[in-house]
Amino acid sequence: MASNPAFNRLEKDARSGYAGFQDQRQTQAGVPGGSYAQQGAQGMSPQQLQDLYNGPTAGPTDTGRVTMDDVIMKTLGLFALVLGFGAVGWIASAQSQSLGFMLAMGGMIGTLVLGLVIAFKKTLSVPLIVGYAVLEGLFVGAISQIFEKQWEGVVPTAALATAATFTGMFLAYKSGLIKVTDKFRRVVTMMVFGYAIFAVVNFLFAMFTDTRFGIGGGGALGIGISLFAVGLASVTLALDFDMIDRAIATGAPQKYSWLLAHGLIVTVVWLYIEFLRLFARMRD
């Protein structure tokens, strides 16, 4: 199971060989079954077959499979949405503290609901993924302004730390310094789910006790919790990179590039928020 909930359906489909993808291509060719290449060759003249043979080998794009370029472009597109609406949330929060709080809470609840829908919906919905990026941007912008007002300079520090961590984890993964095995994946998955439960409990504790940051506050325990969360979000990036490579290797349909991009953005934003909390706790 993938540690990122957004990848759950993709991994399930990968185990079943992306059921329906081959059949869909065969249906488009007008045949109920058999080899797609063989059925597509029926009805061609000898010259057409010769031209096909002499032509270049079909790549992933030609066969409707996901490619790294697809994932990169979709990720950049969703990231641009997060930044754009993050600016809206930042400006709105700067003008009105109450509006900023509403955007932060509304964005947090909205992303939670949409995230669950995206993860468990039977069909992949691009509008839902785009909508998630919009709500996530509003949440990030508003919460960043709230933190910056109380701890000046914490936002650029957290952004720089997030970028540096992302780059470091990517290089470590690509160089083989970090190897994603089945055991590694299972352990990180259990830790992510465990931390998710703790985060909910901690949020309720902070709300009902009016304690800043919740359990641990700005003390040594709180800083230790934030360090653990930053580390967990960082290693989750390695799992996201591995899932992208596996999707490409197993020939995932091109539409899954949206899901891969969405999952990566979710982890990056999570890492940024944990860095915000860590640096704010250290300054508190």
C-alpha positions, -999 to +999 in steps of 0.1 A: +000+000+000+013+035-008+018+058+022+003+087+003-036+081+003-037+097-032-018+067-046-039+039-031-060+034-062-030+037-086-012+009-067-043-013-066-048-008-104-011-016-110-015-050-093-044-058-116-025-046-147-046-015-151-077-035-159-097-021-188-068-001-204-059-028-229-096-036-236-103+000-243-076+003-269-089-029-285-124-016-286-113+016-303-097-007-330-131-023-335-123-058-321-134-076-289-100-091-280-067-104-292-034-085-297-039-048-303-010-047-328-023-077-347-058-063-349-046-029-359-026-044-388-058-059-403-070-041-434-036-024-441-020-026-476+015-041-480+029-006-485+013+007-453+026-023-434+061-016-448+059+021-439+048+011-404+077-014-401+102+013-412+088+039-389+102+047-354+092+026-324+061+038-306+070+055-273+049+058-241+032+089-254+021+072-286+005+043-267-012+066-241+011+057-213+022+080-185+057+095-190+080+116-167+073+146-188+035+142-181+041+140-144+065+170-144+041+192-164+011+183-143+030+188-111+042+223-123+006+231-132-009+221-099+020+239-080+013+271-100-024+268-088-013+264-052+011+294-054-015+315-072-043+309-047-018+309-019-011+345-028-049+352-026-051+336+008-020+355+019-034+389+009-069+382+022-054+371+056-032+402+058-063+424+053-085+406+078-074+383+105-109+367+109-110+361+071-076+345+072-087+322+100-118+312+080-097+305+049-073+285+069-100+264+086-121+261+054-091+251+033-080+225+058-115+209+061-121+212+023-088+195+014-094+168+039-128+160+024-117+163-012-085+143-004-106+114+008-130+116-022-100+116-046-084+087-028-114+064-027-134+076-058-137+047-083-129+070-113-101+096-115-115+131-116-092+159-128-116+187-117-115+173-081-077+174-082-077+209-096-102+219-069-080+204-042-051+225-054-072+256-052-083+249-017-048+239-007-035+272-020-060+292+000-051+272+031-013+275+027-015+313+020-038+320+049-019+298+074+015+312+062+003+348+068-009+338+103+025+323+112+044+352+097+025+377+117+035+360+150+070+348+140+085+371+114+107+354+089+094+319+096+077+316+062+108+321+039+128+299+062+102+271+059+100+275+022+138+273+018+140+243+040+112+226+020+130+232-013+163+220+001+148+189+016+129+181-016+161+184-037+181+164-012+156+136-011+153+135-049+191+132-053+194+106-025+166+085-042+180+088-077+216+081-066+204+049-048+214+062-013+178+057-003+163+024-016+126+019-014+119-017-005+086-034+004+096-034+041+106+003+039+072+010+023+052-009+049+070+007+078+066+043+065+030+036+056+022+025+092+040+055+105+021+079+083-013+065+093-002+065+130+009+102+127-024+111+109-043+097+139-021+116+163-025+148+143-063+146+147-060+140+184-034+168+187-057+193+168-086+185+191-064+188+222-052+223+210-087+234+203-102+224+236-073+233+258-064+265+239-028+253+238-006+266+210+007+238+188-012+212+209+007+185+228+042+196+238+037+232+229+069+250+223+089+229+246+114+201+240+086+175+235+068+197+210+100+203+190+108+166+191+073+159+177+079+184+149+113+170+141+097+135+138+069+149+115+095+167+092+115+134+090+084+114+082+072+138+055+108+138+040+110+100+037+074+100+022+089+119-007+111+089-015+080+067-016+063+093-040+093+092-063+093+054-063+055+054-071+061+076-101+089+053-114+067+022-108+038+038-126+059+045-156+076+011-155+042-007-153+027+013-182+001+033-163-025+051-185-016+087-191-044+101-170-026+088-139-001+116-143-026+138-126-028+115-096+009+112-094+013+150-095-014+155-070+002+131-046+036+147-049+021+182-042+003+169-012+035+156+004+054+188-004+027+210+012+027+187+042+065+190+046+062+228+043+035+230+071+056+208+094+086+230+088+064+260+097+054+244+129+090+233+138+105+268+133+076+285+151+080+261+180+117+268+182+110+306+182+081+304+206 
